[in-house]
Amino acid sequence: MANNFIHTFFSEVSNEIEKLNIDDIKKRDLLNKLQNYFNKLDYILHSLIDSLEEGIIVVDENLKIVNANKTFLSWLEKEKEDILKKPLTDFFNISTIEEIEKTTLNIYITHDKYIPIKAKIQKIEVNNRHFFRIITQNLEAIHKIQRKLKSILKLYRVLNLINQEVLRAQSVEEIYSFTVETLVKEGVFDFVYIADIENDKVIIRTAYGNEAYEKYLNKNAVFDVKKIKDFRNVLATKEHFENESFNENEYEKLYEYKITFPIYKDEYSVATLIKHSEIKALLVGYFKNKKDFNPHFITILRQIAHDVGYAILMLQNRENIKYLAYYDILTNLPNRRYFFEKLESTLKILHEKNQTGALILIDINKFKNINESLGFYAGDLILIKLSEILKKLIKKDDLIARVGSDEFGLFINNIKNEDELFMILKEKLNNFEFVFDVDEKEVLITLSIGAAFFPKDADSKEMLFTKAEAAVKEIKKKGKGFLSYNKKIKQISIDRIILESELLQAIENDEFEMYYQPIIDIKNKKIYSFEALIRWNSPSRGLVSPAVFIPILEDTGLINEVGGIILNKICSFLKKTNKVKVAINVSVKQLHQKKFVDDLINEIKNEKIDAKRIIVEITESVLMENINSFIYDIYKLNSEGIEIEIDDFGTGYSSLAYLKKLPVFALKIDRAFIKDLPFDREDEKITKAIISLGHTLDKKIIAEGVENYAQLNLLKNLDCDYVQGFLFAKPMPEKKAIDYLKNFNFDDILAK
């Protein structure tokens, strides 16, 4: 029909072109272009008609077929030549054209094979001839699509039900049971089971749909993965596996088709996007009739398997979160939070029963040094071994926890007094020290233990903890041992509070003074630099040593404010002197402050001080315990021209690799190795080794605590670069230091 219409239209347009008053060549050119255009149009129309899902047939007045599209021909399984000019009644169960729209018709393919259709008729007139275009819909295909859609909607319903269960369920068993029951009751499978995968074993967890088969599976709950084809294929490919030739047991004979889906322990998915990980379980479904299985189910069934896997993961995470909230992963002991919560309820019970108890805090001394020297693996092993020992200290109703990185807490019920507790701890904890074997190395650890008694020392968990911690701090000063809270500790705590208050007042009243001790270049016989040392000139206490107040400033955070005061005073001193350098001691709390380095550099620039006149001293233990945190700051200071010195060298655990790479100008030998020179041969060997090591690494060496000529002469012979000590001068206030600098004469001082 399209051909006739296009041909007629082409003829009419061609006639109009022939009438045009133009030369013949142009006419032929126009006609050729027109012919090409209509050929393309004819092709497009045919393609469109052939691509329609509806079957289209065109018949003449006598109901003989004059055209048909590809869809209709595909239904009949014939070529166009086989049906042209044949009566429509050869293929349709009708006798007149009017019957077509009245009812459902059948298109006969063979005598016993037909397609049910619905049809509409359109009348067409071409060149005064009448034709009928019959547009047909394949009802069988529509019903198939409807059945497919119904099945898919059923699966989505199952998916929705399982997702609701995922949110509600409290255990993996609940999810497994609900899933298999729903899949059968909703008509997805005739029988289904879920089995866990553990190593090379398949362990049946739950089944539904056939009581006899369920009993069989429960009785034979463990299968070898290698012996069952379906399981092997799923585990090998990590994809689902379909099977219609199976007979593993007598019950499988009841079914024609079997499909196995992997359930992943860790995956994410939105139907098609799946991250495969370890297979946790298998979902196995059976169909009595293979026709009941639709390949389009695969995507949704895979999603159902995914959601079951996700539920398992979610429940595990829920348990993990609960565990992490209350337990320490390394030692498997309760953590601080759990300890506090349980302690509160324990104290209530003891109060009601008028009973006693003791809170005990156990601290591992110098634990950071163990981590730094032997590695965190060694530290972890020690924590695990100690936790096992501590577990033996407690009874059923007692408490134990890891309450800090290197601290354990215990609460022991019905301890009568301090002596009883001390004897128990001393015996069970090996006099507060242990030697542990770690990677074939013997590691000595010592314990500092503090205790507070309920209700004698405190009747709340917070105060018990505070007082036990105070006892730990005091006993740590002795290196190891046991101490319970007492009046002396209470007085120390009170004194500290008073001291904190006075320090706040000292900042307000500018009671801090800077003292300067010279560092002498013994080779060139001149002052190389001064070390700046802070003193607190208290109206009530007099001149207070930094050893008393610096730890409190660090604990309270006031060290940052006092650090700014120190820097201002040092800048003032530098402006009054000529080119001499000043070394500033920097604490770990200052270095941990994010803006410290930038503030230091900016202050020097603002005061117009040459950065090369500033030396920053960091103690060895502070530097090496925090090397990764401070390394950027050290390089930044050095890039500005500020020298870096390591103070108290020899008392910590320096890494030679870091010493080699770090821009450290000098190492200062701790006074502990200098004070007994030249009489102590071991100290002399250590001093010599440090000087040799420093020079090998291109570092200068400073010896502090030099108080006599014998020490000086030995250090000169050992090739030490600089010395500092009372032999030359004690720390001096600013004015005296300036006078000392002006009048300094190396030989005159030694001659005295």
URSUL-V78012 format. One record per backbone hydrogen bond with DSSP energy under -1.0 kcal/mol. NH is the residue of the N-H (numbers start at 1). CO is the residue of the C=O. Records with the same first field share a line. If there is no record, write none. Layout:
# URSUL-V78012
NH->CO ; CO
This chain:
# URSUL-V78012
5->1
6->2
7->3
8->4
9->5
10->6
11->7
12->8
13->9
14->10
15->11
16->12
17->13
18->14
19->15
20->17
22->20
27->23
28->24
29->25
30->26
31->27
32->28
33->29
34->30
35->31
36->32
37->33
38->34
39->35
40->36
41->37
42->38
43->39
44->40
45->41
46->42
47->43
48->44
49->45
50->46
51->47
55->136
57->134
58->67
59->132
60->64
63->60
65->86
66->58
67->58
69->56
73->69
74->70
75->71
76->72
77->73
78->73
83->80
84->80
85->65
86->83
88->63
90->87
91->88
92->88
93->106
94->92
100->97
105->117
107->115
108->91
109->113
110->113
115->107
117->105
118->137
120->135
122->133
124->131
126->129
129->126
131->124
132->59
133->122
134->57
135->120
136->55
137->118
139->116
142->138
143->139
144->140
145->141
146->142
147->143
148->144
149->145
150->146
151->147
152->148
153->149
154->150
155->151
156->152
157->153
158->154
159->155
160->156
161->157
162->158
163->159
164->160
165->161
166->162
167->163
168->164
169->165
175->171
176->172
177->173
178->174
179->175
180->176
181->177
182->178
183->179
184->180
185->181
186->182
187->184
188->183
189->183
190->286
191->286
192->208
193->284
194->206
195->282
196->203
197->280
198->201
201->198
202->223
203->196
204->221
205->194
206->194
208->192
214->210
215->211
216->212
217->213
218->214
219->215
220->216
223->202
225->200
227->224
228->225
232->228
233->229
234->230
235->231
236->232
237->233
238->234
241->260
243->258
254->251
255->252
256->287
257->287
258->243
259->285
260->241
261->283
263->281
265->278
272->270
275->268
280->263
281->263
282->195
283->261
284->193
285->259
286->191
287->257
292->289
293->290
297->294
298->295
301->297
302->298
303->299
304->300
305->301
306->302
307->303
308->304
309->305
310->306
311->307
312->308
313->309
314->310
315->311
316->312
317->313
318->314
319->315
320->316
321->317
322->318
323->319
324->320
325->321
327->323
328->333
332->328
335->326
339->335
340->336
341->337
342->338
343->339
344->340
345->341
346->342
347->343
348->344
349->345
350->346
351->347
352->348
353->349
355->350
357->454
358->412
359->452
360->410
361->450
362->408
363->448
364->406
365->446
370->366
371->367
372->368
373->369
374->370
375->371
379->375
380->376
381->377
382->378
383->379
384->380
385->381
386->382
387->383
388->384
389->385
390->386
391->387
393->390
398->395
399->411
401->409
402->334
403->407
404->407
408->362
409->401
410->360
411->399
412->358
414->356
421->417
422->418
423->419
424->420
425->421
426->422
427->423
428->424
429->425
430->427
431->426
432->429
434->445
436->443
438->441
441->438
443->436
445->434
447->432
448->363
449->481
450->361
451->483
452->359
454->357
457->453
458->453
464->460
465->461
466->462
467->463
468->464
469->465
470->466
471->467
472->468
473->469
474->470
475->471
476->472
478->475
479->476
481->447
483->449
485->451
490->486
491->487
492->488
493->489
494->490
495->491
496->492
497->493
498->494
499->495
500->496
501->497
502->498
503->499
504->500
505->501
506->502
507->503
508->504
509->505
511->506
513->535
515->533
516->732
517->531
519->529
520->723
521->526
522->520 ; 721
525->521
526->521
528->519
529->519
530->581
531->517
532->583
533->515
535->513
536->544
537->511
538->536 ; 542
542->538
544->536
548->545
549->545
550->546
553->549
554->550
555->551
556->552
559->553
560->557
562->558
563->559
564->560
565->561
566->562
567->563
568->564
569->565
570->566
571->567
572->568
573->569
574->570
575->571
582->613
583->530
584->615
586->617
591->587
592->588
596->593
599->595
600->596
601->597
602->598
603->599
604->600
605->601
606->602
607->603
608->605
609->604
613->610
614->611
615->582
616->643
617->584
618->645
620->647
623->619
624->620
625->621
630->626
631->627
634->630
635->631
636->632
637->633
638->634
639->635
641->638
642->637
643->614
645->616
646->666
647->618
649->668
651->648
659->655
660->656
661->657
662->658
664->662
665->644
666->644
667->700
668->646
669->702
670->649
673->670
675->671
677->674
679->676
680->676
684->680
685->681
686->682
687->683
688->684
689->685
690->686
691->687
692->688
693->689
694->690
695->691
696->692
697->693
698->695
699->694
700->665
702->667
703->722
704->669
705->724
706->724
712->708
713->709
714->710
715->711
716->712
717->713
718->714
719->716
720->715
722->701
723->520
724->703
727->706
728->725
729->725
732->516
737->733
738->734
739->735
740->736
741->737
742->738
743->739
749->745
750->746
751->747
752->748
